[in-house]
Amino acid sequence: MKITITGSLGHIGRPLTLDLVKAGHEVTVITSNENKKNEIEALGALVAVGRVF
């Protein structure tokens, strides 16, 4: 399943991303902080840099 997470890597986003990736899902994390790109990719997720309004 393809899943998109907003809110980057907070207290909910990080463990949720890890669990979903481990379960075999394709996860995209939206972040407004370009500096978090490598950290998100290291979790096994795709990165989308931008903002949700």
C-alpha positions as CSV (number, residue, x, y, z in Angstrom):
1,M,0.0,0.0,0.0
2,K,1.2,3.6,-0.7
3,I,1.0,5.8,2.4
4,T,1.8,9.5,2.8
5,I,2.6,10.9,6.2
6,T,2.5,14.6,7.0
7,G,4.3,16.2,9.9
8,S,7.7,14.8,9.3
9,L,9.5,12.9,12.1
10,G,7.9,13.8,15.4
11,H,6.8,11.6,18.2
12,I,4.2,9.9,16.1
13,G,5.6,10.3,12.6
14,R,8.9,8.5,13.2
15,P,7.6,5.3,14.8
16,L,4.7,5.2,12.4
17,T,7.1,5.5,9.4
18,L,9.3,2.7,10.8
19,D,6.4,0.4,11.4
20,L,4.9,0.9,8.0
21,V,8.1,0.5,6.2
22,K,8.9,-2.7,8.1
23,A,5.4,-4.0,7.2
24,G,6.3,-3.5,3.5
25,H,4.4,-0.4,2.6
26,E,5.7,2.3,0.3
27,V,5.8,5.4,2.6
28,T,6.3,9.0,1.6
29,V,7.0,11.5,4.3
30,I,6.2,15.2,3.7
31,T,8.5,17.6,5.4
32,S,9.0,21.3,5.1
33,N,12.6,21.0,6.3
34,E,15.1,20.1,3.5
35,N,17.6,19.1,6.2
36,K,15.5,16.1,7.3
37,K,15.8,14.5,3.8
38,N,18.7,12.1,4.6
39,E,17.1,11.1,8.0
40,I,13.8,10.2,6.3
41,E,15.5,8.2,3.5
42,A,17.6,6.4,6.2
43,L,14.2,5.1,7.6
44,G,13.4,3.6,4.2
45,A,10.8,6.1,3.2
46,L,10.5,8.5,0.2
47,V,10.7,12.2,0.8
48,A,8.5,15.0,-0.4
49,V,9.8,18.5,0.6
50,G,7.0,21.1,0.8
51,R,4.1,22.3,2.9
52,V,0.5,21.2,3.2
53,F,-1.9,24.0,3.5
